[in-house]
Amino acid sequence: MIPMRCYSCGKPISQYWERYKDEIKSKSPKEVLDELGLERYCCRAMFLGTVDEDNIINFSNLD
């Protein structure tokens, strides 16, 4: 889950997360981040470094 604001600069970024996840399937991350208007390195790093909770393995079901 992405934080509400960027840890470094404080810009609100959570409103872009759903659109980012949808568009990343058909475009490169650079193109999507440029379209969203995220220009700062810190904000871009937040998106590139965040793992969606749906992709985390549940280790309790690995019998």
C-alpha positions, 0 to 999 in steps of 0.5 A: 500500500502506498503512503498518503504523502511522499516521505521526502518532500511531502507531496500527496501521491496516493491519489495516483496509485490506482491509475498507476497500477492500471496503466503499468500493465500496458506502458512502461513505468517512465511513461506512466509517471510522466503522464501522472505529472510525478517529476521529483525523484523521491515521488517516482521512487515511492511508486517504483519501490512499492509492492502491492499487497496482492502480490505478497505470498501468504506463508501460512498456506505453504504446507 
